């Protein structure tokens, strides 16, 4: 669930974003299932300790995803959060479209074309500055 929430909020993950999402979900699911087997033994002795360990695993997962989630602009999600660049309505709409929860609208397609044009223009200007 945490992965999907972060993906919806910061959907500009580049060409490998969905692969990252799927791989990370699989990896963390396996880890959590392994930890749950071990936590059953801990829960037998102390329920509070089990709760603390579950919270620690969730915090580790959140930190790992925020630090490693690829972004098209190469700025990690944690830096965006530190700078106060929180998800906007457009980001959430883009994330829902990328996950297939919503159909693309003309407004979304126009926004995507604008972003691509700005990106390519920036690349061309940088190349001209180098020459």
Backbone bond lengths (Angstrom), bond angles and torsions (degrees), N, CA, C in turn:
res aa  C-N    CA-C-N  psi(-1)  N-CA   C-N-CA  omega(-1)  CA-C   N-CA-C  phi
1 X - - - 1.447 - - 1.532 110.67 -
2 X 1.325 116.16 -41.84 1.453 121.07 179.33 1.528 110.85 -60.04
3 X 1.312 116.48 -41.11 1.463 120.56 179.30 1.530 110.63 -60.10
4 X 1.305 116.49 -45.13 1.462 120.47 -176.42 1.525 110.48 -67.89
5 X 1.317 117.31 -39.13 1.466 120.42 178.89 1.533 109.84 -62.84
6 X 1.329 117.27 -44.92 1.459 119.95 179.23 1.525 111.41 -67.43
7 X 1.321 116.99 -36.85 1.462 119.97 178.53 1.531 110.58 -66.88
8 X 1.327 117.38 -38.98 1.458 120.13 177.56 1.524 111.22 -64.77
9 X 1.322 116.80 -37.75 1.458 121.04 -178.69 1.511 114.20 -76.13
10 X 1.313 117.19 -34.32 1.464 122.32 -178.03 1.527 108.63 -129.11
11 X 1.354 117.26 73.47 1.469 120.61 -171.29 1.524 115.80 -81.94
12 X 1.327 118.93 -10.87 1.467 120.91 -177.30 1.522 109.89 -78.81
13 X 1.320 115.66 72.16 1.457 121.31 -173.74 1.515 113.83 -96.51
14 X 1.296 117.94 0.56 1.454 119.84 -179.80 1.519 111.20 79.93
15 X 1.342 116.39 -168.90 1.464 119.97 -173.32 1.534 114.66 -70.53
16 X 1.325 118.34 -20.53 1.463 120.45 -176.06 1.526 113.28 -106.57
17 X 1.321 117.09 12.04 1.457 121.01 -176.36 1.514 114.47 -62.10
18 X 1.325 116.98 -44.37 1.470 119.24 -179.49 1.524 111.24 -69.06
19 X 1.349 117.06 -34.12 1.468 119.90 175.75 1.524 110.30 -65.08
20 X 1.330 116.32 -41.43 1.460 120.70 176.82 1.525 110.00 -61.29
21 X 1.324 116.10 -46.02 1.462 120.94 -179.07 1.528 110.75 -57.99
22 X 1.330 116.39 -49.11 1.471 120.29 -178.72 1.525 111.34 -64.85
23 X 1.323 117.06 -45.88 1.468 120.29 -179.25 1.516 112.33 -64.17
24 X 1.318 116.54 -41.77 1.460 120.53 -179.35 1.527 111.01 -66.85
25 X 1.324 116.75 -40.90 1.465 119.69 178.23 1.528 110.17 -62.56
26 X 1.333 117.01 -43.79 1.473 120.07 178.49 1.527 111.57 -62.60
27 X 1.319 116.50 -45.73 1.464 120.97 -179.00 1.519 111.43 -61.92
28 X 1.326 116.64 -49.13 1.456 119.78 -178.58 1.531 112.48 -69.69
29 X 1.319 117.33 -31.48 1.474 119.70 176.83 1.525 110.16 -63.82
30 X 1.329 115.87 -44.45 1.469 119.52 177.20 1.517 111.72 -61.99
31 X 1.327 116.58 -42.74 1.465 120.71 -179.91 1.523 111.12 -64.06
32 X 1.331 116.83 -43.68 1.470 120.47 -179.12 1.528 110.69 -66.35
33 X 1.337 117.14 -38.65 1.471 118.96 177.66 1.531 110.18 -63.93
34 X 1.329 117.50 -41.37 1.466 121.29 176.79 1.523 110.48 -62.30
35 X 1.335 116.87 -44.00 1.465 120.52 -179.36 1.526 110.87 -66.52
36 X 1.324 118.25 -36.41 1.464 119.99 179.94 1.527 111.37 -63.62
37 X 1.327 116.54 -35.78 1.463 118.71 175.88 1.522 110.55 -62.63
38 X 1.332 116.07 -41.04 1.463 119.75 179.79 1.529 111.77 -74.17
39 X 1.328 116.57 -32.71 1.462 119.55 -178.18 1.528 112.32 -72.87
40 X 1.319 117.59 -21.66 1.472 119.56 175.90 1.523 110.15 -62.74
41 X 1.321 115.91 -36.88 1.453 119.98 177.24 1.527 110.10 -68.33
42 X 1.336 116.90 -41.53 1.462 121.00 178.88 1.523 110.20 -66.48
43 X 1.337 117.25 -40.05 1.456 121.73 -179.54 1.534 110.68 -61.73
44 X 1.333 115.28 -30.84 1.458 119.78 178.15 1.525 110.36 -61.33
45 X 1.330 116.42 -36.96 1.469 120.43 -178.03 1.529 112.94 -90.14
46 X 1.352 116.95 -39.52 1.460 119.15 -176.69 1.525 110.47 -153.08
47 X 1.322 116.68 118.01 1.455 121.54 179.21 1.522 112.25 -69.68
48 X 1.345 116.84 -35.92 1.466 120.81 -178.91 1.527 110.51 -67.25
49 X 1.315 117.11 -40.90 1.465 120.70 179.01 1.524 110.40 -64.63
50 X 1.299 116.61 -37.77 1.460 120.96 177.22 1.529 110.60 -62.47
51 X 1.319 117.26 -42.07 1.461 121.93 178.46 1.531 110.69 -63.50
52 X 1.311 117.34 -42.79 1.468 121.79 178.63 1.528 110.34 -63.18
53 X 1.318 117.73 -42.97 1.463 120.70 179.68 1.525 111.71 -66.81
54 X 1.333 117.50 -37.79 1.473 120.56 175.39 1.524 110.76 -62.38
55 X 1.326 116.77 -42.75 1.467 120.53 178.26 1.527 110.98 -64.29
56 X 1.324 117.01 -37.80 1.468 120.70 178.72 1.526 111.18 -65.59
57 X 1.317 117.48 -40.62 1.472 121.04 177.92 1.533 109.73 -64.42
58 X 1.333 117.67 -42.60 1.458 121.22 178.52 1.532 110.75 -63.26
59 X 1.335 117.31 -42.47 1.466 121.10 178.73 1.530 111.01 -64.72
60 X 1.328 117.13 -39.83 1.464 120.57 178.10 1.526 110.44 -64.53
61 X 1.324 116.67 -40.36 1.466 120.18 178.57 1.527 109.75 -64.33
62 X 1.312 117.76 -45.00 1.469 121.09 -179.87 1.520 110.42 -61.03
63 X 1.320 116.76 -45.63 1.472 120.34 179.89 1.521 111.24 -63.06
64 X 1.310 117.32 -43.99 1.462 120.64 -178.89 1.525 111.16 -62.71
65 X 1.311 117.11 -43.02 1.466 120.30 -178.60 1.525 110.13 -68.52
66 X 1.321 117.88 -43.86 1.464 121.09 -178.65 1.530 111.16 -64.88
67 X 1.329 117.73 -35.23 1.461 120.40 -178.97 1.524 113.36 -81.66
68 X 1.338 118.71 -25.81 1.466 119.95 -173.21 1.519 114.96 -111.88
69 X 1.314 119.13 -6.86 1.464 121.15 -177.79 1.531 109.96 -65.15
70 X 1.339 117.36 122.29 1.466 119.21 -177.50 1.529 111.63 -69.01
71 X 1.313 115.32 143.94 1.457 121.59 177.05 1.521 108.84 -129.92
72 X 1.325 115.78 143.46 1.463 121.03 -176.20 1.528 111.76 -62.49
73 X 1.324 117.63 -33.50 1.463 120.76 -179.45 1.533 112.75 -88.49
74 X 1.330 116.99 5.65 1.463 124.70 177.42 1.538 113.84 63.01
75 X 1.315 116.92 20.15 1.467 121.93 174.69 1.522 106.43 -104.02
76 X 1.334 118.49 117.52 1.469 120.07 -178.09 1.529 112.34 -60.70
77 X 1.313 114.89 154.25 1.463 120.98 -178.26 1.524 110.72 -60.01
78 X 1.336 118.20 -38.46 1.469 119.39 -178.25 1.529 110.88 -63.86
79 X 1.341 118.53 -34.60 1.463 120.31 177.14 1.521 110.81 -69.33
80 X 1.329 116.46 -36.72 1.468 119.69 177.50 1.522 110.20 -63.63
81 X 1.324 116.91 -40.37 1.463 120.82 179.11 1.525 109.92 -67.07
82 X 1.345 117.37 -41.53 1.465 120.83 178.27 1.520 112.17 -62.10
83 X 1.333 116.41 -36.96 1.466 121.14 -179.24 1.523 112.33 -80.11
84 X 1.330 117.13 -5.33 1.460 120.81 179.29 1.518 113.67 83.58
85 X 1.336 117.09 18.22 1.468 120.29 177.14 1.522 108.26 -91.04
86 X 1.321 114.85 84.69 1.449 121.16 -178.24 1.528 109.84 -87.93
87 X 1.330 117.27 161.34 1.468 120.07 -178.93 1.533 111.98 -60.74
88 X 1.317 114.06 140.96 1.460 120.62 175.92 1.520 109.06 -102.55
89 X 1.305 115.59 176.72 1.464 120.09 177.77 1.526 110.13 -62.12
90 X 1.333 117.01 -38.18 1.460 120.85 178.89 1.531 111.19 -64.24
91 X 1.334 116.41 -38.33 1.469 119.85 177.56 1.527 110.81 -63.03
92 X 1.327 116.35 -44.57 1.463 120.11 179.26 1.523 111.17 -63.27
93 X 1.342 116.47 -40.41 1.461 120.16 178.14 1.528 110.42 -63.81
94 X 1.321 116.89 -43.41 1.464 121.02 177.90 1.521 110.87 -61.34
95 X 1.325 116.88 -43.28 1.457 120.92 178.63 1.520 112.34 -62.35
96 X 1.329 116.77 -41.53 1.463 119.63 179.37 1.525 111.07 -66.66
97 X 1.325 117.34 -36.21 1.462 120.36 177.99 1.525 109.89 -68.09
98 X 1.347 117.09 -42.67 1.463 120.07 179.92 1.528 112.27 -63.72
99 X 1.324 116.44 -32.93 1.459 119.69 178.75 1.527 112.38 -84.82
100 X 1.319 117.57 -5.27 1.454 121.21 178.91 1.515 113.81 82.91
101 X 1.325 117.42 18.17 1.460 121.02 -179.94 1.522 112.33 -87.68
102 X 1.344 115.78 -12.41 1.449 120.34 -176.70 1.527 108.46 -148.41
103 X 1.341 116.74 146.86 1.464 120.31 178.44 1.528 109.76 -80.38
104 X 1.353 116.65 143.71 1.469 118.84 178.04 1.529 111.53 -66.42
105 X 1.315 116.06 139.66 1.458 121.79 177.22 1.524 109.22 -103.41
106 X 1.308 116.62 169.83 1.466 120.64 177.34 1.527 109.55 -63.19
107 X 1.319 117.16 -37.71 1.466 121.28 178.54 1.530 110.61 -61.31
108 X 1.318 116.30 -42.76 1.466 120.53 178.73 1.523 110.52 -63.55
109 X 1.325 117.04 -45.09 1.464 120.87 -179.23 1.522 110.77 -64.19
110 X 1.323 117.97 -39.08 1.461 121.29 177.83 1.531 110.65 -65.00
111 X 1.340 116.21 -40.54 1.470 120.41 178.44 1.529 110.88 -64.19
112 X 1.330 116.51 -40.25 1.464 120.67 178.35 1.528 110.64 -64.40
113 X 1.337 116.82 -43.05 1.464 119.98 178.00 1.524 111.23 -63.21
114 X 1.329 116.85 -39.62 1.461 120.90 178.59 1.519 110.53 -63.14
115 X 1.327 117.50 -45.08 1.471 121.13 179.08 1.522 110.82 -61.72
116 X 1.317 116.26 -43.50 1.466 120.25 -179.85 1.520 110.78 -64.59
117 X 1.325 117.40 -41.14 1.454 121.68 178.55 1.527 110.48 -63.61
118 X 1.335 117.09 -44.10 1.467 120.72 178.11 1.527 110.92 -62.74
119 X 1.323 116.66 -41.32 1.462 121.37 -179.86 1.531 110.76 -63.15
120 X 1.319 116.45 -47.29 1.463 120.47 -178.65 1.527 111.50 -68.91
121 X 1.323 117.08 -35.33 1.463 120.49 177.06 1.527 110.04 -64.54
122 X 1.322 116.53 -42.76 1.467 121.12 178.15 1.523 110.65 -61.04
123 X 1.331 116.85 -42.44 1.464 120.86 177.96 1.518 111.07 -61.84
124 X 1.358 117.12 -44.42 1.453 121.34 -179.15 1.517 110.98 -64.61
125 X 1.332 117.79 -41.92 1.462 120.97 178.51 1.525 111.63 -64.93
126 X 1.318 117.02 -40.11 1.465 120.35 177.17 1.523 111.14 -63.41
127 X 1.311 116.18 -39.35 1.465 120.39 178.99 1.524 110.52 -66.73
128 X 1.341 117.13 -40.13 1.461 120.54 178.21 1.529 111.06 -65.32
129 X 1.334 116.92 -37.08 1.469 120.54 178.57 1.511 111.08 -65.14
130 X 1.346 116.25 -35.97 1.468 120.53 178.86 1.523 111.72 -66.49
131 X 1.330 116.37 -37.84 1.473 120.81 -178.20 1.496 109.06 -77.74
